[in-house]
Amino acid sequence: MTTTSAPTPRTLLFIGDSITDCARAEDPAGLGFGYVRLLAEHFAAHEPTATVINRGISGNKARDLRARFDADCLDLNPDVVTIYVGVNDVWHGFTSGDGVSDADFERDYRFLLDQLSATRPGVPVLLVVPFVADVDEEKAGYHGELDKKVAIIRALGKEFGAAIVDLEAVLEEAWTVGHTPASIAEDGVHPTIAGHRLLADAWLDVFRTVDHTLARSR
């Protein structure tokens, strides 16, 4: 019988806001109940030597990730990093007046990528494009501000060679198969179960383009 060696164990870290968090404090495994858990289940089946870490915190903005990036990312020596932040930088400006300027958002987001480039060169980095689903007129009105944050993320991804998980494209595809804004995110921001599934699938599709190990686990 032919034997092959197991892949080198690696750590995949996800850092972001409530969409990543997804009640991880209530989960004994600390994975939450959203897309990070779905991806952890994928790796448990296809790459059981891998470790998936969720470091999402509800309400976080880019500046919050910057403040905790050492402890919650770099100090954990990740082999793959996913950053998903940006919707609160816009949403909170409408709900509580605590919005974030484009310049400040770019400064803080760039800091994260600068730190990864300096300390973890060669590590795959995936940037998730934040979205808002137009469940009502208020949420539809967020796009003017969110689009500017998304453009910053796309530009930084190109500059740093990070992969983009394009949730705007995911939504466009979702409408063609019969989804509605509420079936993706009932409040326009937090994904439903179906929304998390689409997010996880999109992440896997992108990661397969940058990681040959995962490409063999279809």
Helices and strands as residue ranges (DSSP letters): E 11-16, H 18-21, G 24-26, H 35-46, E 51-56, H 62-72, G 74-76, E 80-84, H 87-95, H 102-119, E 125-128, H 137-140, H 143-160, E 163-165, H 167-176, H 181-184, H 193-210, H 212-215
